[in-house]
Amino acid sequence: MPSSERLPARILPVLFAALVWPAACAQPPVAFADAPPEADRRAILAMQGEYAVDFAFEETALLQPGYTRAPAQHSRGSEWVTVVEDRPGRIVLQHLLLDPRSGRVTKHWRQDWTWQAASRFEYVGDETWRVRALPAAVTAGAWTQCVYEVDDAPRYCGTGRWTHADGVSTWTSDPVWRPLPRREYTKRHDYDVLESVHRHTIVPGGWTHEQFSTKLAPGKEGGRHPLVREVGFNDYRRVQGVDFAPARAYWEATAGYWAQVRARWARGLAQPPGVHVRAGVDGMPLIEALFAQAAQAQAGNPPTPAAIDAVFAQWVEPAPPASPPAR
């Protein structure tokens, strides 16, 4: 929830890191083996487990005259991260939020990791994601992380290499576009895109997700201009004494259904042009429809593939053709 409290002092090194990361990434290309390094795989798989999570976001540099910095946002949660797929060059992790007081479970975000991916989807605005081939020089030795919404709709993909210097495993993405975060869907209408660099680090007792973002506002003739920068720091700390049994029970009952939903999204994101979602900026009509079907599956009455296809036919369509470059 939004909070006017300032973020802890530990976030200050994050601001410094945001300034120096491009130089750290500007290394000459080297040859990589076809098989991913085992150290990379261990780092990705280390993100599974049971966590207490702090989500913290604060706007920093003001980039337009007259803009007023929004209050910092800080929230907490309990989250279980489980492995959905584990193959040598592909790992899929599903996050599930738990309210320990009520036992309520909410399917949360998903992260897919692909070694030397040949392509990825990219957000281009207007709830549209286009599929683009990745140059070999970019993807060699790199992992592409693709992040998905609570209903497995696309969010963003980033590509980067894991490093393990001094025993610290860190992955940093290239700058990528993504839609407004859910924490601001209903509050903000002055920007429509975040351009972000994402960094995951495995730390003692858990892992962290740092986000270095610029909020982009619509401009004339479809262009965008920077409004303000924002730093995010999500801190995943392994926790004991929290009963995650409801999260495990929910996933056991609905995993088969969500596998079908993932496959349905994958059909639209496997090759150009990509997908366009007609369900509005918050995607709620689509989310509500798919979560209602998940509730059916949880009750032992899973929807048919035709019922899933009907939901997608109502809210999801191929991305429109890309506009030709200006001459």
Secondary structure, DSSP 8 states (H G I E B T S, - for coil): -B--S---GGGHHHHHHHHHHHHHH--------SS--HHHHHHHHTT-EEEEEEEEEEEEEE-STT------EEEEEEEEEEEEEEETTEEEEEEEEEETTTTEEEEEEEEEEEET-SEEEEEEETTEEEEEE--HHHHTT-EEEEEE-TTS-EEEEEEE-EE-GGG--EEE---EEE---GGGTTT--S--EEEEEEEEEEETTEEEEEEEEEEEEE-GGG-EEEEEEEEEEEEEEE-SS---HHHHHHHHHHHHHHHHHHHHHHHHHSSTTEEEE-S-TT-HHHHHHHHHHHHHHHTT----HHHHHHHHHHHEEE---------
